[in-house]
């Protein structure tokens, strides 16, 4: 499933203010219902230098893209990874699946 990128600061602020948070071991998701699937990544410098941060973003984008079909409806999602020694695709994928189950449970 394709998604749109959240780029504007005003969009991030709106989601931070109105969204519900979902926690997992490697990620925190902030979600708001939306007309179409959108995703943005909030990453600070405490995760490392630019090369490390870019790698984290690539891993998150790929894990989200691979598993976003698990969500039953469209959401605007801001992803915030937790600082760790090692970042892996498998850890992000498990965290997304865990969070998506929780989000799908809200729709009942």
C-alpha positions in Angstrom: 0.0 0.0 0.0 1.4 3.4 -0.9 1.3 6.3 1.5 1.9 10.0 1.4 4.7 11.6 3.4 4.0 14.1 6.1 6.4 16.9 5.5 5.0 20.2 6.9 5.7 21.2 10.5 2.0 22.3 10.9 0.9 18.7 10.0 3.3 17.2 12.5 2.1 19.6 15.2 -1.6 18.8 14.5 -0.9 15.1 14.8 1.1 15.6 18.0 -1.7 17.6 19.5 -4.7 15.5 18.5 -3.3 12.0 18.0 -3.5 8.9 20.2 -0.2 7.3 21.1 0.6 3.6 20.7 3.8 2.2 22.4 6.0 -0.8 21.5 9.5 -1.8 22.4 11.2 0.0 19.4 8.7 2.6 18.4 6.0 5.0 19.5 3.3 5.8 17.0 1.0 8.8 17.1 -2.1 8.2 15.0 -5.1 10.3 13.8 -7.8 9.1 11.4 -7.3 10.5 7.9 -8.8 10.4 4.4 -5.6 8.7 3.1 -2.7 6.8 4.5 0.1 9.3 5.5 3.3 8.7 7.5 6.0 10.9 8.9 9.1 10.2 11.0 10.1 12.3 14.0 13.8 11.6 14.7 16.1 13.6 16.9 19.9 14.0 17.0 20.2 11.8 20.1 19.8 8.8 17.8 23.2 9.5 16.2 24.8 11.4 13.3 23.2 12.0 10.0 24.3 8.6 8.5 22.7 6.7 11.3 19.5 8.8 11.3 19.1 8.3 7.5 19.5 4.5 8.0 16.9 4.5 10.7 14.5 6.4 8.4 15.1 3.9 5.6 14.4 0.9 7.8 11.2 2.5 9.2 9.9 3.4 5.8 10.5 -0.1 4.5 8.9 -1.8 7.5 5.9 0.6 7.3 5.5 0.1 3.6 5.6 -3.7 3.9 3.1 -3.9 6.7 0.8 -0.9 6.3 -1.8 -3.1 4.6 -2.5 -4.5 8.1 -4.3 -1.3 9.1 -8.0 -1.6 8.4 -8.6 2.1 7.6 -6.5 5.1 6.7 -4.5 6.9 9.4 -2.0 9.8 9.6 0.9 8.3 11.5 4.0 9.9 13.0 6.6 7.4 13.9 9.1 8.1 16.7 11.8 5.4 17.2 13.3 4.8 20.7 17.1 5.2 21.1 18.9 1.9 20.9 22.4 0.4 20.5 21.4 -1.4 17.3 18.5 -0.7 14.9 17.2 -3.5 12.8 14.4 -4.0 10.3 13.1 -7.0 12.2 12.7 -5.0 15.4 10.9 -2.2 13.6 8.6 -4.7 11.7 7.6 -6.5 15.0 6.9 -3.2 16.6 4.7 -2.0 13.7 2.8 -5.3 13.8 2.3 -4.9 17.5 1.1 -1.3 17.2 -1.2 -2.0 14.2 -3.0 -4.7 16.2 -3.6 -2.1 19.0 -4.8 0.5 16.5 -7.2 -2.0 14.8 -8.6 -2.8 18.2 -9.8 0.8 18.6 -12.1 0.6 15.6 -14.6 -1.9 17.3 
